[in-house]
Amino acid sequence: MIDLSSDLDLMGVFVPPVGMIGIVVFLLLFLPIRLLMMRLRVYRLFWHRGLVDVCLYSILLGATLLVLGLPRADLNLPF
């Protein structure tokens, strides 16, 4: 588990852990999948390429945060 209450100190610049995870997801997951989609010409099936990129990144980031157990909120939901 990653402690979300403490920022990471990178040479004097404080970066929130979710921001750091977002950068890692972008570099290790999003870019290779995007290059593969360009190579396979998947983008021609969609009307708006930028919208597909935003949706793909959001899905990858959300899935990564869920796998890592972030964000963890005690909301006491009934389901």
Beta strands, then each sheet from edge to edge (+ up, - down):
strand 1: 8-10
strand 2: 13-15
sheet 1: 1+ 2-
end
